[in-house]
Amino acid sequence: MLQEILKHRTTVLLCAGAMVLLPQCNVMATSAQAASPQLQTLFSDWRTFATPEQRDGAPDYDVKALSHKKDGLKRMQKRLAALDRTGWTTEDDIDARLIAAEMNGLDFDLRVRRPWARDPGYFATIFAEESDVPAHEGPSADTIDLFRYSYPLSPQAAQDLAARLSGVPVLLQRARGWLAKSNTADLWKYGDREFRRQEKVLSALLDGSLKMRTLEGQKAATLEGAGPQVRDAAQKALIATRDFAGWIEAEAPHKTGPSGVGKANYDWYMKNVQLVPYTWDEQVSLLRRELERAQASLRLEELHNRDLPQLKPVDDAVAYRKYATTKMQQFTDFIIKSGLVPDQPYYRAAMAAQTLDYTPPDERNFFLKVTALDPWPLYSHDIHWTELARIKDDPNPDPIRRGAPLFNIYAARSEGFATAFEEIVMQAGLYDHERRGRELVWIMLANRAARGLASLYVQANQMDLATAGRFHATWTPRGYSDPNNALVGFEQLLYLRQPGYGTSYVTGKLMLDQLISRQAHDAEAAGRPFDVRTTFAGIASAGIVPWPLVEEALLPAKTLATAP
């Protein structure tokens, strides 16, 4: 998810982020200024308000708290609408539209999704590993990120973690009441999975075996020397987690109602929250087309490669690590030398930290079956981590765009870019001397299109999660996806819990195609050269915002008004 490649917005945008100075740039100059004071103030107040109310150290979703949210949201929306927009820049307009989308996200949760009253998984709040996107995928009542702590814990950190963990039993006890009227069959049938994951995390934390994936690589967590308070809190959180998972399992057979938000609600959410310009019906057509393109392209690649030996997995732990390390070095060198990313130390470090280790055959899911043959397709998607590195080491000067938008509004932008990057580096020549690897790129795309299609049918209540998993696996080539694998269940549950996430990989990729097309057309019409690296630099300068806002930042108004 290459979200920010350029250093930051500058008065004159340098082509390809100072990697190389091109004779001419076809990206509009952007302002170096941060958000206007009035927007910064509103944004700060909004983010404070958007945080769930707290009671006894845990989030509160009682009727009174939710009523406060409904009334407060109306006031926030009125404040935004009442701002004097005289003299606003394009950057101000983008910031305001982003804030409005977040407010619409809360509105949707209060009216439609209501995860605190429908979705047991919403109350899984403890996370070990850092996500490869700017925020956790999917909704959560709270987030206790273990990877953010330094281990061994300092006395202050131990006290903080103990306090956070002490709120878990309180939250889970209250959740039983909030969920009492829930009848969402699939959300309950699969709802214990997040708590079984949370149970494993807490157990490993307590016995000192917890290993976490982070931006800096693998990180170990231990409570050794932290004192009895945090250990006691973790033990009580573990017991409460285990009990809650059992309660979900016991209640699930009695749940019979739909879990998806329905087509009309899905369309509203796409338009007003995710800012994705495609309806449910349009997304079905687009993902079907992309699935067909990936399947057909795979078979043509196989024809092209008919005289080449098949790829074989490296089934030795030491040999595979050496192979994966070499492939990561080659990949990083390629994307830097080709100008797709700037040669920044933190970019190189971010990619190197994600170098794969060996996984035995019987433990491989879809992605690990691919990477056993060639890590490059997944390394391409791992461009995500360079975005996270940039957020950390060279943040956007605009505080409104510095972090992740709420409600996973970044999804199509982040996941779409990462998915597109898999094909971009292939087209740029990464596999010219290893042509069999191109086949894996098409398999990866087919998998993403298939699972996204399945998620659409689930949201429309035309398919349950079990059927979605089988569809997802059936349309993934070569039998690489198993409907009974935990990964398939995890993905389809996530896409049910977070509308639009399952499709974001493809819809976001298609919106990037649109941006490239429009910039290339403008350049050609003006007699200027076009270089995709310039587009990537512009995307970075725009920040972590939905594609339509990126287009507003980078394209002239005339182009947006006359584009097909």
VMD Tcl script that draws the C-alpha trace (Angstrom):
set ca {
  {0.00 0.00 0.00}
  {2.25 2.70 -1.20}
  {0.53 5.58 0.43}
  {3.27 8.14 0.86}
  {6.33 7.92 -1.33}
  {7.31 11.53 -1.56}
  {8.93 13.33 1.32}
  {5.91 15.60 1.82}
  {3.90 18.19 0.03}
  {6.23 20.86 -1.25}
  {5.63 24.18 -2.92}
  {6.72 22.65 -6.19}
  {6.22 18.91 -6.40}
  {9.40 17.22 -7.55}
  {8.83 14.43 -10.01}
  {9.25 10.93 -8.58}
  {9.90 12.34 -5.11}
  {13.45 13.56 -5.80}
  {14.46 10.08 -6.92}
  {15.17 11.56 -10.27}
  {14.34 14.97 -11.72}
  {12.30 14.52 -14.85}
  {12.38 17.24 -17.49}
  {8.72 18.00 -16.92}
  {6.17 17.08 -14.30}
  {2.50 16.39 -14.90}
  {1.46 16.56 -11.28}
  {-0.06 19.78 -10.04}
  {1.86 21.68 -7.41}
  {0.46 21.28 -3.94}
  {0.63 23.48 -0.88}
  {3.22 22.97 1.82}
  {0.83 24.37 4.40}
  {-0.88 22.29 7.01}
  {-4.64 22.36 7.31}
  {-6.27 25.72 7.96}
  {-6.70 26.59 11.68}
  {-10.50 26.30 11.58}
  {-10.30 22.81 10.09}
  {-7.58 21.75 12.51}
  {-9.72 22.85 15.45}
  {-12.80 21.10 14.12}
  {-10.80 17.94 13.34}
  {-9.33 17.82 16.83}
  {-12.75 18.30 18.43}
  {-14.28 15.70 16.12}
  {-11.67 13.04 16.86}
  {-12.09 13.60 20.59}
  {-15.85 13.30 20.22}
  {-15.64 10.21 17.98}
  {-13.86 8.27 20.72}
  {-16.37 6.05 22.57}
  {-17.47 7.30 25.96}
  {-15.77 5.54 28.86}
  {-17.23 4.14 32.07}
  {-15.22 2.22 34.70}
  {-12.22 1.93 32.40}
  {-14.10 0.47 29.42}
  {-16.01 1.80 26.39}
  {-19.68 2.49 27.05}
  {-22.44 1.65 24.58}
  {-25.41 2.03 26.88}
  {-28.51 3.83 25.61}
  {-27.52 7.09 27.30}
  {-24.01 7.07 25.81}
  {-25.34 6.33 22.32}
  {-27.93 9.08 22.66}
  {-25.12 11.51 23.47}
  {-23.32 10.36 20.33}
  {-26.38 10.85 18.11}
  {-27.02 14.36 19.41}
  {-23.36 15.30 19.34}
  {-22.92 14.04 15.79}
  {-25.67 16.35 14.57}
  {-23.92 19.29 16.21}
  {-20.59 18.29 14.67}
  {-22.12 18.02 11.21}
  {-23.73 21.42 11.60}
  {-20.37 22.93 12.63}
  {-18.74 21.53 9.51}
  {-21.53 22.76 7.26}
  {-21.41 26.24 8.83}
  {-17.70 26.86 8.17}
  {-16.98 29.91 6.05}
  {-15.35 28.48 2.94}
  {-14.35 31.80 1.45}
  {-10.81 31.57 0.14}
  {-10.53 27.85 0.73}
  {-7.80 26.01 -1.13}
  {-8.19 22.64 -2.78}
  {-6.33 21.22 0.20}
  {-8.93 22.67 2.59}
  {-11.75 21.18 0.53}
  {-10.10 17.76 0.62}
  {-9.68 17.94 4.39}
  {-13.32 18.96 4.87}
  {-14.59 16.16 2.65}
  {-12.48 13.67 4.61}
  {-13.90 14.87 7.93}
  {-17.43 14.70 6.48}
  {-16.82 11.10 5.39}
  {-15.72 10.17 8.91}
  {-18.85 11.78 10.35}
  {-20.93 9.81 7.87}
  {-19.15 6.69 9.11}
  {-20.33 7.29 12.65}
  {-23.81 8.07 11.34}
  {-23.85 4.73 9.51}
  {-22.72 2.88 12.62}
  {-25.42 4.53 14.73}
  {-28.17 3.83 12.17}
  {-27.23 0.61 10.35}
  {-24.20 -1.36 11.34}
  {-24.57 -0.93 15.14}
  {-21.67 -3.32 15.83}
  {-22.05 -3.05 19.60}
  {-25.57 -4.52 19.28}
  {-25.07 -6.94 16.34}
  {-21.46 -8.13 16.15}
  {-19.84 -10.11 19.00}
  {-16.43 -9.78 17.32}
  {-16.58 -6.05 17.88}
  {-15.55 -6.63 21.47}
  {-12.26 -8.36 20.68}
  {-9.88 -5.55 21.55}
  {-6.42 -7.03 22.16}
  {-4.03 -7.16 19.22}
  {-0.49 -8.49 19.10}
  {0.73 -7.82 15.58}
  {0.93 -4.53 13.79}
  {-1.36 -4.34 10.79}
  {0.22 -3.67 7.38}
  {-2.31 -0.88 6.82}
  {-2.51 2.40 8.75}
  {-5.11 1.06 11.22}
  {-6.69 -2.24 12.22}
  {-8.83 -3.80 9.55}
  {-12.41 -3.92 10.67}
  {-14.31 -2.36 13.57}
  {-13.38 -2.78 17.22}
  {-14.81 -1.34 20.44}
  {-11.28 -0.52 21.58}
  {-7.69 -1.35 20.65}
  {-5.05 -2.57 23.05}
  {-1.98 -2.86 20.82}
  {0.63 -5.00 22.53}
  {3.18 -4.32 19.79}
  {3.27 -0.63 20.76}
  {4.89 -1.41 24.12}
  {8.61 -1.87 24.68}
  {9.60 -5.07 26.45}
  {10.51 -5.69 29.19}
  {7.89 -3.25 30.38}
  {8.91 -0.19 32.30}
  {7.01 0.44 35.57}
  {4.92 3.13 33.88}
  {4.18 0.93 30.84}
  {3.26 -1.99 33.11}
  {0.84 0.23 34.99}
  {-0.71 1.48 31.75}
  {-1.10 -2.00 30.28}
  {-2.56 -3.32 33.53}
  {-5.17 -0.56 33.50}
  {-6.08 -1.26 29.87}
  {-6.33 -5.01 30.39}
  {-8.43 -4.51 33.54}
  {-11.13 -2.99 31.36}
  {-11.49 -6.16 29.26}
  {-13.61 -8.22 31.72}
  {-15.79 -5.15 32.35}
  {-16.36 -4.63 28.63}
  {-17.12 -8.27 27.90}
  {-19.60 -8.51 30.76}
  {-21.48 -5.45 29.53}
  {-21.36 -6.68 25.94}
  {-23.63 -9.61 26.81}
  {-26.39 -7.17 27.58}
  {-25.79 -4.96 24.55}
  {-25.89 -8.03 22.27}
  {-28.97 -9.56 23.88}
  {-31.28 -8.81 20.95}
  {-28.76 -9.57 18.21}
  {-29.92 -12.14 15.63}
  {-27.13 -11.95 13.03}
  {-26.50 -15.61 12.28}
  {-23.10 -15.47 10.57}
  {-21.65 -12.84 12.89}
  {-22.43 -15.23 15.75}
  {-21.54 -18.48 14.01}
  {-18.04 -17.19 13.32}
  {-17.90 -14.68 16.16}
  {-15.87 -16.77 18.60}
  {-12.87 -16.82 16.24}
  {-11.62 -13.38 17.22}
  {-11.79 -14.38 20.87}
  {-9.95 -17.64 20.29}
  {-7.24 -15.50 18.65}
  {-7.31 -13.11 21.63}
  {-7.10 -16.07 23.99}
  {-3.96 -17.35 22.25}
  {-2.39 -13.89 22.37}
  {-2.98 -13.50 26.09}
  {-1.79 -17.04 26.84}
  {1.43 -16.42 24.91}
  {1.91 -13.06 26.63}
  {1.58 -14.74 30.01}
  {4.00 -17.60 29.27}
  {6.52 -15.36 27.50}
  {6.25 -16.96 24.07}
  {4.48 -14.13 22.24}
  {6.10 -13.08 18.96}
  {4.67 -10.14 17.04}
  {5.06 -8.89 13.48}
  {5.84 -5.17 13.42}
  {7.23 -2.52 11.10}
  {10.66 -3.26 12.54}
  {10.28 -7.03 12.13}
  {9.61 -9.76 14.70}
  {9.23 -8.54 18.27}
  {9.02 -10.62 21.44}
  {6.72 -9.73 24.31}
  {7.15 -10.81 27.92}
  {5.74 -9.87 31.31}
  {8.93 -10.93 33.06}
  {9.81 -8.40 35.72}
  {6.62 -6.42 35.15}
  {5.15 -7.10 38.56}
  {2.01 -8.93 39.70}
  {-0.51 -6.21 38.78}
  {-0.17 -6.52 35.00}
  {0.09 -10.30 35.16}
  {-3.09 -10.48 37.22}
  {-4.89 -8.18 34.78}
  {-3.76 -10.30 31.84}
  {-4.91 -13.49 33.57}
  {-8.35 -12.04 34.28}
  {-8.62 -10.76 30.71}
  {-7.73 -14.27 29.50}
  {-10.44 -15.89 31.64}
  {-13.02 -13.32 30.51}
  {-12.02 -13.82 26.87}
  {-12.32 -17.60 27.11}
  {-15.70 -17.34 28.82}
  {-17.00 -14.88 26.23}
  {-15.94 -17.15 23.36}
  {-17.81 -20.01 25.01}
  {-20.88 -17.83 25.44}
  {-20.84 -16.93 21.74}
  {-20.58 -20.62 20.80}
  {-23.54 -21.45 23.05}
  {-25.70 -18.63 21.69}
  {-24.81 -18.99 17.99}
  {-27.16 -21.91 17.15}
  {-30.15 -19.77 18.16}
  {-29.30 -16.92 15.75}
  {-31.13 -17.05 12.42}
  {-31.21 -13.54 10.94}
  {-29.17 -11.86 8.17}
  {-25.77 -10.33 8.87}
  {-25.11 -8.22 5.75}
  {-26.11 -4.56 5.58}
  {-28.10 -5.01 2.35}
  {-27.55 -3.49 -1.08}
  {-29.13 -0.08 -0.42}
  {-27.15 0.46 2.77}
  {-24.00 -0.80 1.09}
  {-24.42 1.73 -1.72}
  {-24.91 4.58 0.76}
  {-21.82 3.52 2.69}
  {-19.66 3.35 -0.43}
  {-20.78 6.77 -1.64}
  {-20.79 8.70 1.61}
  {-18.19 7.01 3.81}
  {-15.67 5.12 1.71}
  {-16.04 7.61 -1.18}
  {-15.94 4.70 -3.63}
  {-17.90 5.71 -6.76}
  {-19.29 2.25 -7.54}
  {-22.59 0.77 -6.41}
  {-23.05 -2.83 -5.32}
  {-24.23 -3.79 -8.82}
  {-21.32 -1.99 -10.47}
  {-18.84 -3.65 -8.13}
  {-20.23 -7.07 -9.01}
  {-19.64 -6.33 -12.70}
  {-16.17 -4.89 -12.13}
  {-14.97 -7.73 -9.92}
  {-16.38 -10.35 -12.29}
  {-14.45 -8.70 -15.13}
  {-11.25 -8.58 -13.11}
  {-11.66 -12.22 -12.10}
  {-12.14 -13.18 -15.75}
  {-9.14 -11.08 -16.82}
  {-6.93 -12.68 -14.17}
  {-8.05 -16.21 -15.06}
  {-7.58 -15.67 -18.80}
  {-4.22 -13.94 -18.33}
  {-2.98 -16.82 -16.19}
  {-3.78 -19.35 -18.91}
  {-2.06 -17.23 -21.54}
  {1.00 -16.89 -19.29}
  {1.04 -20.66 -18.94}
  {0.97 -20.97 -22.73}
  {3.82 -18.49 -23.03}
  {5.84 -20.41 -20.44}
  {5.05 -23.89 -21.79}
  {8.70 -24.71 -22.46}
  {9.92 -23.55 -19.04}
  {10.23 -25.80 -15.98}
  {7.56 -25.47 -13.32}
  {8.31 -23.56 -10.15}
  {9.12 -25.78 -7.19}
  {8.98 -24.84 -3.50}
  {12.17 -24.51 -1.49}
  {11.44 -27.04 1.26}
  {14.34 -26.42 3.61}
  {14.20 -23.79 6.35}
  {17.77 -22.50 6.02}
  {17.75 -22.57 2.23}
  {14.37 -20.84 2.08}
  {15.44 -18.01 4.38}
  {18.50 -17.44 2.19}
  {16.29 -17.55 -0.91}
  {13.73 -15.16 0.59}
  {16.47 -12.75 1.69}
  {18.02 -12.68 -1.78}
  {14.60 -12.16 -3.37}
  {13.86 -9.27 -1.00}
  {17.16 -7.59 -1.85}
  {16.47 -8.02 -5.56}
  {12.94 -6.69 -5.19}
  {13.95 -3.63 -3.18}
  {16.77 -2.83 -5.61}
  {14.35 -3.13 -8.53}
  {11.65 -0.78 -7.20}
  {14.27 1.79 -6.21}
  {16.30 1.63 -9.43}
  {13.13 1.81 -11.50}
  {12.13 4.97 -9.63}
  {8.91 3.56 -8.20}
  {9.97 4.46 -4.66}
  {12.68 6.81 -3.40}
  {15.90 5.41 -2.02}
  {15.24 6.16 1.64}
  {16.91 4.11 4.40}
  {13.61 3.67 6.23}
  {12.01 2.25 3.08}
  {14.77 -0.32 2.70}
  {14.59 -1.20 6.39}
  {10.80 -1.57 6.28}
  {10.96 -4.02 3.40}
  {13.91 -5.99 4.80}
  {12.05 -6.45 8.09}
  {9.28 -8.32 6.24}
  {11.60 -10.97 4.78}
  {9.80 -14.28 4.95}
  {10.75 -17.32 6.99}
  {10.08 -20.92 6.02}
  {6.66 -22.43 6.60}
  {6.15 -26.23 6.44}
  {3.76 -27.46 3.71}
  {1.03 -28.53 6.14}
  {0.88 -25.00 7.64}
  {0.62 -23.05 4.39}
  {-2.40 -20.95 3.55}
  {-3.04 -19.38 0.15}
  {-0.36 -16.72 0.40}
  {2.22 -19.09 1.82}
  {1.61 -21.55 -1.02}
  {2.46 -18.70 -3.40}
  {5.51 -17.52 -1.48}
  {6.87 -21.03 -1.16}
  {7.33 -20.81 -4.94}
  {8.32 -17.14 -5.21}
  {8.10 -14.41 -2.54}
  {7.98 -11.55 -5.09}
  {4.18 -11.38 -5.51}
  {3.65 -10.94 -1.76}
  {6.68 -8.69 -1.39}
  {5.03 -6.48 -4.00}
  {1.91 -6.21 -1.84}
  {4.14 -5.58 1.16}
  {4.79 -2.13 -0.25}
  {2.30 -1.42 2.54}
  {5.19 -1.35 4.98}
  {6.96 1.50 3.21}
  {3.82 3.56 3.80}
  {3.93 2.79 7.50}
  {7.61 3.67 7.56}
  {6.89 7.02 6.01}
  {4.10 7.74 8.52}
  {6.60 7.11 11.29}
  {9.73 8.75 9.88}
  {8.39 11.52 7.67}
  {4.76 12.27 8.52}
  {2.45 14.39 6.42}
  {2.48 18.04 7.55}
  {-1.31 18.11 7.48}
  {-2.55 16.67 10.82}
  {-5.88 15.74 9.23}
  {-4.09 13.43 6.81}
  {-1.22 12.36 9.05}
  {-2.78 9.17 10.30}
  {-5.47 6.76 9.25}
  {-9.02 7.91 8.58}
  {-11.64 6.34 10.82}
  {-13.93 3.52 9.69}
  {-11.25 2.01 7.41}
  {-11.84 4.84 4.90}
  {-8.25 4.28 3.73}
  {-9.10 0.74 2.48}
  {-9.51 1.25 -1.29}
  {-6.56 3.65 -1.33}
  {-4.19 1.42 0.62}
  {-5.25 -2.06 -0.42}
  {-5.90 -0.94 -3.98}
  {-2.41 0.51 -4.35}
  {-0.77 -2.57 -2.89}
  {-2.77 -4.87 -5.16}
  {-2.01 -2.70 -8.19}
  {1.67 -2.70 -7.28}
  {1.80 -6.47 -7.78}
  {0.93 -5.98 -11.44}
  {2.84 -2.70 -11.81}
  {6.20 -4.23 -10.96}
  {5.43 -7.17 -13.24}
  {4.68 -4.82 -16.13}
  {7.79 -2.82 -15.23}
  {9.95 -5.89 -15.83}
  {10.50 -7.55 -12.45}
  {9.78 -11.02 -13.84}
  {11.42 -10.62 -17.26}
  {13.96 -13.30 -16.43}
  {11.71 -15.35 -14.16}
  {8.58 -15.59 -16.27}
  {6.89 -18.32 -14.24}
  {6.52 -15.81 -11.44}
  {4.07 -13.83 -13.60}
  {1.63 -16.71 -13.27}
  {1.55 -16.19 -9.52}
  {0.66 -12.52 -9.95}
  {-2.46 -13.49 -11.89}
  {-3.36 -16.14 -9.30}
  {-3.08 -13.51 -6.55}
  {-5.39 -11.17 -8.46}
  {-7.91 -13.92 -9.17}
  {-8.01 -14.75 -5.47}
  {-8.66 -11.12 -4.50}
  {-11.41 -10.74 -7.10}
  {-13.06 -14.02 -6.07}
  {-13.09 -13.24 -2.37}
  {-14.31 -9.70 -3.07}
  {-17.19 -11.01 -5.17}
  {-18.13 -13.41 -2.41}
  {-18.12 -10.56 0.10}
  {-20.58 -8.61 -2.05}
  {-23.03 -11.50 -2.08}
  {-22.67 -11.81 1.69}
  {-23.37 -8.09 2.25}
  {-26.49 -8.41 0.07}
  {-27.57 -11.44 2.15}
  {-27.51 -13.61 -0.96}
  {-24.81 -15.91 0.39}
  {-23.76 -17.06 3.86}
  {-20.14 -17.13 4.98}
  {-19.70 -20.86 4.44}
  {-20.88 -20.56 0.85}
  {-18.73 -17.46 0.39}
  {-15.67 -19.39 1.53}
  {-16.36 -22.17 -0.97}
  {-16.91 -19.64 -3.79}
  {-13.73 -17.82 -2.79}
  {-11.71 -21.05 -2.88}
  {-13.35 -22.50 -6.01}
  {-12.44 -19.49 -8.12}
  {-8.87 -19.31 -6.87}
  {-6.77 -21.15 -9.49}
  {-4.82 -24.35 -8.92}
  {-6.60 -25.22 -5.70}
  {-4.34 -22.86 -3.75}
  {-7.22 -21.76 -1.52}
  {-8.93 -24.16 0.85}
  {-12.40 -23.16 2.13}
  {-11.61 -24.92 5.40}
  {-8.38 -22.99 5.95}
  {-8.52 -20.48 8.78}
  {-7.39 -17.69 6.45}
  {-10.49 -17.99 4.28}
  {-12.77 -17.81 7.29}
  {-10.86 -14.85 8.71}
  {-11.05 -12.92 5.44}
  {-14.73 -13.47 4.78}
  {-15.65 -12.61 8.37}
  {-13.61 -9.40 8.16}
  {-15.32 -8.43 4.91}
  {-18.72 -9.04 6.48}
  {-17.84 -6.95 9.52}
  {-16.37 -4.12 7.42}
  {-18.44 -3.39 4.27}
  {-16.34 -2.61 1.23}
  {-13.09 -4.05 2.56}
  {-13.28 -7.27 0.56}
  {-13.77 -5.36 -2.68}
  {-11.28 -2.58 -1.87}
  {-8.32 -4.48 -3.33}
  {-9.90 -4.44 -6.77}
  {-11.97 -1.25 -6.67}
  {-8.96 0.64 -5.37}
  {-6.76 -0.84 -8.09}
  {-9.27 0.23 -10.73}
  {-9.40 3.76 -9.33}
  {-5.61 3.96 -9.55}
  {-5.90 2.85 -13.18}
  {-8.36 5.71 -13.66}
  {-5.98 8.25 -12.14}
  {-3.07 7.08 -14.30}
  {-5.29 7.17 -17.38}
  {-6.44 10.72 -16.73}
  {-2.99 12.04 -15.97}
  {-1.57 10.32 -19.05}
  {-4.33 11.80 -21.21}
  {-3.65 15.29 -19.87}
  {0.06 14.94 -20.48}
  {-0.42 13.70 -24.02}
  {-2.91 16.47 -24.83}
  {-0.40 19.05 -23.59}
  {2.52 17.48 -25.43}
  {4.24 16.55 -22.19}
  {5.86 13.20 -21.33}
  {4.06 11.00 -18.85}
  {5.85 9.00 -16.18}
  {3.95 6.86 -13.68}
  {6.58 7.69 -11.07}
  {5.29 11.24 -11.06}
  {1.81 9.96 -10.32}
  {3.13 7.93 -7.40}
  {4.85 11.00 -6.03}
  {1.58 12.91 -6.22}
  {-0.31 10.13 -4.48}
  {2.20 10.28 -1.66}
  {1.84 14.03 -1.34}
  {-1.97 13.80 -1.14}
  {-1.83 11.62 1.98}
  {-3.93 8.69 3.17}
  {-7.18 9.73 1.55}
  {-9.70 8.04 -0.75}
  {-8.96 8.02 -4.46}
  {-11.49 10.73 -5.42}
  {-9.71 13.10 -3.04}
  {-6.34 12.13 -4.51}
  {-7.74 12.97 -7.93}
  {-8.98 16.33 -6.66}
  {-5.48 17.08 -5.37}
  {-3.65 16.03 -8.53}
  {-5.93 16.70 -11.48}
  {-7.13 20.02 -12.87}
  {-10.81 20.74 -12.37}
  {-11.26 20.72 -16.16}
  {-10.04 17.13 -16.34}
  {-12.39 16.03 -13.57}
  {-15.30 17.79 -15.25}
  {-14.71 16.32 -18.71}
  {-13.34 12.85 -17.85}
  {-15.27 9.91 -19.32}
}
mol new
graphics top color blue
foreach p $ca { graphics top sphere $p radius 0.5 }
foreach p [lrange $ca 0 end-1] q [lrange $ca 1 end] { graphics top cylinder $p $q radius 0.2 }
display resetview
